[in-house]
Amino acid sequence: MIKFFFLLPILMSAVWWWFLDTKGYTVKQGIKGFGYIIAFNVIIIVFFIIMLYVTH
């Protein structure tokens, strides 16, 4: 399961890119959203890594 964590930010970024394209925004205008996506995914991955070490 952990080996698939790299797919989450890729999928979320693709959806965000599609949303920006659909609404007529540029990637430069939506860069803050990409930052939020990366930050959210880092927090999720760090949480699961900590839980993995705590439970072993």
C-alpha positions in Angstrom: 0.0 0.0 0.0 2.7 2.5 0.9 4.4 1.9 -2.4 1.4 3.6 -4.1 1.6 6.9 -2.1 3.4 8.5 -5.0 0.2 8.2 -7.1 -1.9 10.5 -4.7 -0.1 13.7 -5.5 0.1 12.9 -9.2 -3.6 12.2 -9.3 -4.5 15.3 -7.3 -2.2 17.5 -9.4 -3.8 16.2 -12.6 -7.3 17.0 -11.3 -6.1 20.4 -10.3 -4.5 21.0 -13.7 -7.7 19.9 -15.4 -9.7 22.3 -13.2 -7.5 25.2 -14.1 -7.6 24.4 -17.8 -11.4 24.0 -17.7 -11.9 27.4 -16.0 -9.4 29.2 -18.3 -6.7 29.8 -15.7 -2.9 29.4 -16.3 -0.7 27.1 -14.3 1.1 30.2 -13.0 -2.2 31.4 -11.5 -2.8 28.0 -9.9 0.7 27.5 -8.5 -0.6 28.1 -4.9 -3.0 25.1 -5.3 -0.1 22.9 -6.3 1.7 24.0 -3.2 -1.2 23.0 -1.1 -1.4 19.6 -2.8 2.2 18.9 -2.1 2.0 20.1 1.5 -1.1 18.0 2.1 0.5 14.9 0.7 3.7 15.4 2.6 1.7 15.6 5.9 -0.2 12.4 5.0 2.9 10.5 4.1 4.8 11.6 7.2 1.9 10.6 9.3 1.8 7.1 7.9 5.5 6.7 8.2 5.4 7.7 11.8 2.5 5.3 12.4 4.5 2.6 10.7 7.4 3.1 13.1 5.2 3.4 16.1 3.4 0.2 15.5 6.5 -1.9 14.8 
